[in-house]
Structure formats: C-alpha cells, structure tokens
Amino acid sequence: MKQEPDLKLVRGDAPESIHALMTALGAAARSASRVLALAATDTKNQALKVAAKNIRVRADEILVANARDMDEARSSGTSAAYLDRLKLDAPHVEGMARGLEEIAALPDPVGRILARFSRPNGLIIDRVATPLGVIGVIFESRPAVAADAGALCLKSGNAVILRGGSESFHSVARIHECLVAGLVAAGLPEAAITLVPVRDRAAVGDMLAGLSGNLDVIVPRGGRSLVARVETEARVPVFAHLEGIVHVYVDRAADLSKAMTIVRNSKLRRPGICGAAETLLVDRAGAPAHLAPLVKMLLDAGCAVRGDEATRHVDPRVTPATEEDWTREYLDAIISVRIVDGLDAAITHIETYGSHHTDCIVTENSEAAERFLREIDSAIVLHNASTQFADGGEFGFGGEIGIATGRMHARGPVGLDQLTSFKYRVRGTGQIRP
C-alpha cells in the first residue's frame, strides 16, 4: 500500500536522504494528527475493526514474513530469549487482531471532562482530555508492538510514527499494511499510522531530534542500550523504563504453595518480558521452610539460579551471585536469589538495586503487605500475584504502548488514558479582570 509521503524520497542510505524522508514523515504525521484529534469515535473504531479483520485475513502472510525475520535473526547468532520475543505464531496473530477489537470497544478518552468547577465571578472551567499529538515509538524485536501502539494511538486521537527494529522488519511491514487498510476504510489519513520504511539507524537520530518540532513524545521499547540512548539524546519528552529489575520478596508469613506458584509464573511464564522476575528475595526467618523448595522448583524447571552463600548451601546446582547480578535484567531463564533479614532489608535491597518497574511481596501478613505496597516506590507493586501481570491488557487498558517508570505524567502501563493530556475550556458571560 502507498504510504504518504512518497517513499521515492529515499535513494540508498545517504544521511541526507534519510533526513529528508524523516522530515517529510514528521510533517505528514502532524497533519494527520489534526484530523485524528477531531475524528468521531465510530470512525476510529471502524478503522480498528477493519485492521483486525485484515490481520486475520493476512495471517499467513504475516507468519511467512515473521519466519523470514526469524531465519535472519538465527543466522546472526541472536539469543534464544530474543528469538522468543521476535517469534509469532497463529495464536499471537489472533491475539493482535483481538487486541485491536478490544481497544475499539473501550471508551474514547478524547473529550472526557476530567474536572468542572466554577469561580466566584461566574466563570465555568472544564478540564478536558486531549490527544498528545504525534507519538514516536521506537521498538526492538516484538512485532506485535506495531499493532498495539498503532491501535492505542489511533483510539486516543494521536498520530504515530513506528520505527521497528531491523530484526522484525518484514513482520512489522505486513502488520502495518493491515493497520493502513483500516485507516483507508474509515477515511482517515494513511499518515496517521506511519512506519519508517528503512533500517538505517540515522532514522532514529532524526526521531530523537524531534522531526523539526513535529514529534511530541517518544516511547522506546527495547533493550538497555536503546532506552539509554533515547533517554540521553531525546529532545522531546520520553515515556520509558531503562530496565525491568523485577523482584519477588517471599516473606516469613508466606504460604509456600502460593509462593512457589507465584515465583514460577513470575520468572518462567515468559522470561523475556520486562515484567519477568529477575531477583528472588527470601526472608531469613522463613528460609528454613521456603528457600530449598523454591530453589529446587526453579532449577528443576530449567531456570539457572545464581545465589548468595546461604542459597548455594541448599542446592549444589546454584552458582555464585556477584554484585552485578543484583542489577541484571536477564530476560532469560536465570534468576538471582538472596536471603534478607526481613521486610526492612527487602525494601532496602529493592530500593538500592531496583529499577522502579514492578515488585511483589508474597505474604499472608496484611500489615507487611500494606507496608510493602506503601513504601516500595515502583510503578507497579503487587501482593500475592505474579509480576507478569505488569501488562496494560491485564490492567484492562486494552494493551499498552509501554511501561513508564518515571514520575511525570504517565506511570506504569501506558494505555489510552495515559496517551492524553488536557486543556482548560473556560466559559464566561462577559467577565473581565478588574
């Protein structure tokens, strides 16, 4: 499908050609954002439903493209965890289509009255939700991010510029074509969901520079090097988390059966996602009952365990943990395990080594749980639930564009509501200031 502007702007990988392309894409997205900001809810929903239909109809094409990406990734020596994030199968494709339909079914966040109040002089003031404008999403490996980000931005009235990683180039191109088909069917501008059509990294530099003022927010989805570069170089606001150093703390008052289930799911359901547990902390007072069964369960399930001295004593398969391990986002079937002296020490460890992403306490002591929920300064804090619930879809947001760990504007799963800002509408009857 034709994407505006004309891709004939690109000839080879010359920096000036990339810059010209990106400048044009930014201008087209800005123009499209003005249309989307005023688009009717039914129009946006139609685009999402048609896109979902196209994803189902073209599922085989998407899977063929993904197989090509997987072959290229394997030939370049890509890790198993990375391949897991890249791989699509029929259920994944159906999940993308269903996700678009779920977003279509959510209330439109644009135009919501967030607050209304009157002043003594008779002025009526409304705080009203508005789109952010043009959002840039730079992501690696996971092709489904294109569908999630495109759909969430569309429904929230924002234009989006997608820059996928080179390893998912073919998969993302097919998914993007389905999204554009939805836009065309609904009479919306194709540039509302724009895909950067080149692999050259110079395109990322242009996005970080703000595309001549046409980019309002950047969302990076990828590894430490990508996110660190974005946070260092971006000249526009960023919704990001640098790493997911996710902890599960098993308190002395934990139920062992519950703890084993939660720890296993938190670590091994999908080890390569940002909500996967990377460090297990066990209360020393409960360690005689809890530590050995938890460590054995993880090892028997194929998870490598790196532990402190006390942990190594319970199973010879445990390897020594180094200081670096407490700050490692493995994104693989590896976990670090440490014994801590109670809740105070657990909180201190998490605040020292954590990344403010997601952390969990397993306990039947409600007082300890409430203290953990109150004192751990992470975007998502859980009690007796898997850390893999750190997901916008599981929060009822209809998917997410990312997990933000900063403290400004959005925090946690960035869904529809978080992709809006607000403005004030003031209605008067002729008032003037004295």
C-alpha positions in Angstrom: 0.0 0.0 0.0 1.1 3.5 -0.7 2.2 5.4 2.4 2.4 9.2 2.4 4.8 10.9 1.8 6.2 9.4 -1.4 8.9 6.9 -0.5 10.9 7.9 -3.6 12.5 10.4 -1.3 14.8 7.6 -0.2 17.7 6.5 -2.5 20.1 4.3 -0.7 21.2 5.1 2.9 22.6 8.5 2.3 22.1 10.6 5.5 20.6 13.5 3.6 18.1 11.1 2.0 17.1 9.7 5.4 16.8 13.1 6.9 14.6 14.3 4.0 12.4 11.2 4.4 12.0 11.6 8.2 11.3 15.3 7.9 8.5 14.6 5.4 7.1 11.8 7.6 7.0 14.1 10.6 5.2 16.8 8.6 2.7 14.3 7.3 2.1 12.8 10.7 1.5 16.3 12.2 -1.1 17.0 9.5 -2.8 13.6 10.2 -2.8 14.3 14.0 -5.1 17.3 13.5 -7.6 15.1 11.6 -7.4 12.4 14.3 -7.9 14.8 17.1 -11.3 15.6 15.8 -12.2 12.2 14.4 -15.5 10.7 15.6 -15.3 7.6 17.9 -17.2 5.5 15.4 -14.7 6.4 12.7 -11.7 5.4 14.8 -13.5 2.2 15.9 -14.2 1.3 12.2 -10.5 1.7 11.4 -9.6 -0.6 14.2 -12.1 -3.3 13.3 -11.2 -3.3 9.6 -7.5 -3.6 10.6 -8.3 -6.5 12.9 -10.1 -8.2 10.0 -7.2 -7.6 7.7 -4.8 -9.1 10.3 -6.9 -12.3 10.3 -7.2 -12.5 6.5 -3.5 -11.9 6.1 -2.3 -14.1 9.0 -0.4 -16.5 6.7 1.5 -13.6 5.1 2.4 -12.2 8.5 3.7 -15.6 9.6 5.7 -16.0 6.4 7.3 -12.6 6.9 8.0 -13.5 10.6 9.6 -16.8 9.5 11.9 -14.7 7.3 12.8 -12.4 10.2 13.4 -15.5 12.4 15.8 -17.0 9.9 17.8 -13.8 9.6 17.9 -13.5 13.3 19.2 -17.0 13.8 21.8 -16.6 11.2 23.2 -13.6 13.0 23.5 -15.5 16.3 20.6 -14.0 18.1 19.9 -15.3 21.6 17.1 -17.7 22.4 15.4 -15.1 24.7 15.5 -12.5 21.9 14.1 -15.1 19.4 11.2 -15.8 21.8 10.3 -12.1 21.7 10.5 -12.0 17.9 8.6 -15.1 17.1 4.9 -15.0 16.1 2.6 -18.0 15.7 -1.1 -18.3 14.9 -2.3 -17.5 18.5 -0.1 -14.4 18.6 -1.6 -13.1 15.3 -5.1 -13.8 16.6 -4.2 -12.1 19.8 -3.2 -9.0 17.8 -6.5 -8.9 16.0 -8.5 -9.4 19.2 -6.4 -6.7 20.9 -7.5 -4.2 18.2 -11.1 -5.1 18.7 -10.7 -4.8 22.5 -9.3 -1.3 22.0 -12.2 -0.4 19.7 -14.6 -1.5 22.5 -13.0 0.8 25.1 -14.5 4.2 25.9 -13.0 7.0 23.8 -10.6 9.0 26.1 -10.7 12.2 24.0 -13.1 14.9 25.1 -13.7 13.5 28.6 -14.5 16.1 31.2 -11.8 15.4 33.8 -13.0 18.2 36.2 -15.5 21.0 36.2 -15.6 23.9 38.6 -16.9 27.4 38.8 -15.3 30.6 40.1 -16.9 33.2 42.3 -17.0 35.6 39.3 -19.2 33.1 37.4 -16.6 31.6 35.1 -17.2 27.9 34.3 -13.9 25.9 33.8 -13.7 22.4 32.4 -10.5 20.3 32.3 -10.9 18.3 29.1 -8.8 15.3 27.8 -7.0 16.0 24.6 -4.5 13.9 22.4 -0.8 14.4 22.9 -0.3 14.9 19.1 2.4 12.9 17.3 4.0 10.0 19.2 7.2 8.2 18.1 7.5 4.6 19.0 11.0 3.1 18.7 11.0 -0.7 19.4 13.0 -3.8 19.0 12.1 -7.4 18.3 8.4 -7.7 19.3 6.4 -7.2 16.1 3.1 -7.1 18.0 4.2 -3.7 19.4 3.3 -2.2 16.0 -0.3 -3.3 16.3 -0.6 -2.3 20.0 1.0 1.1 19.5 -0.8 1.9 16.3 -4.2 1.0 17.7 -3.8 2.8 21.1 -2.5 5.9 19.4 -5.4 5.9 16.9 -8.1 5.4 19.5 -6.6 8.2 21.7 -6.5 10.6 18.7 -2.7 10.6 18.2 -0.8 10.1 15.1 2.1 7.7 15.5 5.4 7.1 13.8 6.6 3.5 14.2 10.3 2.6 13.9 10.7 -1.1 14.4 14.0 -2.9 14.8 15.8 -4.3 11.8 15.3 -7.9 13.1 11.4 -7.6 12.8 11.4 -5.5 9.6 9.4 -7.9 7.4 6.8 -8.8 10.1 6.1 -5.2 11.1 5.7 -4.2 7.4 2.9 -6.7 6.9 1.2 -5.7 10.2 1.5 -2.1 9.3 -0.2 -2.7 5.9 -3.2 -4.1 7.8 -3.4 -1.0 10.0 -3.3 1.2 7.0 -6.1 -0.7 5.4 -8.2 0.2 8.4 -7.4 3.8 8.1 -8.3 3.9 4.4 -11.6 2.1 5.0 -12.5 4.7 7.6 -11.5 7.6 5.5 -8.6 8.6 7.8 -5.2 9.8 6.5 -2.7 7.0 6.0 0.0 9.0 7.7 -2.0 8.6 11.0 0.0 5.4 11.5 3.3 5.8 9.8 6.0 3.1 9.5 9.6 4.2 9.0 10.4 2.2 5.8 14.2 2.0 6.2 16.5 0.1 8.6 19.2 2.8 8.8 19.8 4.0 12.3 20.0 7.5 11.2 16.2 7.5 11.2 16.3 7.0 15.0 18.6 10.0 15.4 16.1 12.2 13.5 13.3 11.0 15.7 15.3 11.8 18.8 15.8 15.3 17.5 12.1 15.7 17.2 11.5 15.8 13.5 11.6 19.6 13.2 9.2 20.0 16.1 6.7 17.5 14.7 7.2 14.8 17.4 5.6 15.4 20.8 6.6 12.2 22.8 8.9 9.2 22.2 8.3 5.8 23.6 11.2 3.3 23.4 10.5 -0.4 23.7 13.7 -2.5 23.7 16.9 -3.3 25.5 19.1 -1.2 27.8 21.2 0.3 25.0 18.2 1.5 23.0 16.4 3.0 26.0 19.6 4.6 27.4 20.3 6.2 24.0 16.8 7.6 23.8 16.8 9.0 27.3 20.2 10.6 26.8 19.7 12.0 23.3 16.0 12.8 23.0 15.0 16.4 22.7 11.3 15.6 23.4 9.6 14.0 26.4 10.1 10.3 26.8 7.9 7.6 28.3 10.4 4.9 29.2 11.9 2.4 31.6 15.6 1.7 31.4 15.3 -1.9 32.8 12.9 -4.2 34.5 14.8 -5.3 37.5 11.8 -7.0 39.0 11.7 -8.6 42.5 9.6 -11.1 44.3 10.0 -11.0 48.1 8.9 -14.1 49.9 8.1 -13.0 53.5 8.3 -15.2 56.6 4.5 -15.3 56.6 4.2 -16.5 53.0 2.2 -19.6 52.1 4.7 -21.9 50.5 2.4 -23.4 47.9 1.3 -19.9 46.9 4.9 -18.6 46.8 6.0 -21.5 44.6 3.2 -20.8 42.1 3.8 -17.1 42.0 7.6 -17.3 41.7 7.5 -19.9 39.0 5.0 -17.9 36.9 6.8 -14.6 37.6 10.1 -15.9 36.3 9.3 -18.6 33.8 5.9 -17.9 32.1 7.8 -15.7 29.7 11.3 -15.0 30.9 12.0 -12.4 28.1 9.4 -9.8 29.0 10.0 -6.7 31.1 7.6 -7.9 33.9 9.6 -11.2 34.4 11.1 -11.6 37.9 14.9 -11.3 37.9 15.6 -11.4 41.7 14.0 -13.6 44.4 14.4 -12.3 48.0 13.6 -14.7 50.8 13.1 -13.7 54.4 15.7 -15.3 56.6 13.1 -16.2 59.3 11.2 -18.2 56.7 14.1 -19.6 54.8 14.3 -23.0 56.6 10.8 -23.7 55.2 10.8 -21.7 52.0 14.3 -21.5 50.4 15.1 -25.0 49.4 11.7 -25.8 47.8 11.7 -22.6 45.9 15.3 -23.1 44.6 14.7 -26.7 43.7 11.5 -25.8 41.9 13.3 -23.2 39.8 16.3 -25.5 39.0 14.1 -28.4 38.1 12.1 -26.2 35.7 15.3 -25.4 33.8 16.0 -22.0 35.4 19.6 -21.2 36.3 19.9 -19.9 39.9 22.7 -17.5 41.0 22.7 -17.2 44.8 24.3 -15.8 47.8 26.2 -18.1 50.2 23.1 -19.2 52.1 21.3 -20.1 48.8 24.3 -22.1 47.5 24.2 -24.3 50.6 20.7 -25.6 49.8 21.5 -27.0 46.3 24.9 -27.7 44.6 23.5 -26.6 41.3 23.3 -23.0 42.4 26.2 -20.8 41.1 27.6 -17.8 43.0 25.9 -14.5 42.5 28.1 -11.4 42.0 27.3 -7.8 42.9 26.4 -7.3 39.2 23.7 -10.0 39.4 21.5 -7.8 41.7 21.3 -5.2 38.9 20.9 -7.6 35.9 17.9 -7.8 33.7 18.4 -11.3 32.4 15.4 -11.6 30.1 16.2 -15.3 30.2 15.7 -18.4 32.4 18.1 -17.1 35.0 17.3 -15.7 38.4 19.4 -14.3 41.3 18.4 -15.3 44.9 19.3 -13.7 48.2 18.4 -14.1 51.8 17.4 -10.9 53.5 16.8 -10.0 57.2 13.1 -9.3 57.0 10.9 -6.7 55.4 13.2 -3.7 56.1 16.1 -5.4 54.4 13.9 -6.4 51.4 12.8 -2.9 50.9 16.3 -1.6 51.2 17.6 -4.1 48.6 14.8 -3.2 46.2 15.3 0.5 46.5 19.1 0.0 46.2 19.2 -2.3 43.2 15.7 -2.0 41.6 14.5 0.0 38.6 11.1 1.1 39.9 9.3 -1.1 37.4 7.4 -4.0 39.2 7.9 -5.6 42.6 5.9 -8.2 44.5 5.5 -9.4 48.1 4.2 -12.9 48.9 2.8 -12.9 52.4 -0.3 -13.7 54.5 0.6 -10.9 56.8 -1.7 -8.0 55.8 0.3 -5.4 57.8 3.6 -6.4 56.0 1.8 -6.4 52.6 0.4 -2.9 53.2 3.8 -1.6 54.2 5.4 -3.1 51.2 2.7 -1.6 48.9 3.1 1.8 50.5 6.9 2.0 50.8 8.2 0.4 47.5 8.4 3.3 45.0 7.8 1.3 41.8 5.4 1.9 39.1 3.6 -1.4 39.8 3.6 -3.1 43.3 1.8 -6.4 43.9 0.7 -8.5 46.8 0.3 -12.3 46.2 0.2 -12.0 42.4 2.6 -12.8 39.6 4.8 -9.9 38.4 3.8 -10.9 34.8 0.5 -9.1 35.4 2.6 -5.9 34.7 0.8 -5.5 31.4 -1.7 -3.0 30.1 -4.1 -5.7 28.8 -4.2 -7.3 32.2 -5.0 -3.9 33.7 -8.0 -3.5 31.4 -6.3 -0.9 29.3 -6.7 -2.8 26.1 -3.0 -3.2 25.7 -0.2 -0.8 26.3 2.4 1.2 24.4 4.9 0.6 27.2 5.6 0.6 30.9 6.7 4.0 32.2 8.8 4.1 35.3 9.3 7.9 35.5 7.2 10.1 37.8 5.9 12.6 35.3 2.5 12.4 33.6 2.3 8.6 32.9 3.5 5.8 35.2 3.0 2.1 34.8 1.2 0.7 31.8 0.8 3.5 29.2 -2.7 2.9 27.8 -5.4 5.0 26.3 -5.9 7.4 29.2 -2.1 8.0 29.6 -1.8 8.9 25.9 -3.9 12.0 26.5 -3.1 15.4 28.0 -5.7 18.1 28.8 -6.7 21.6 28.2 -8.9 24.1 30.0 -12.2 25.3 28.5 -13.4 28.5 30.2 -16.9 29.8 29.6 -17.9 33.3 30.7 -20.7 35.8 30.3 -18.6 38.9 29.7 -16.3 38.8 32.7 -13.2 41.0 32.7 -10.4 41.3 35.3 -10.5 44.4 37.5 
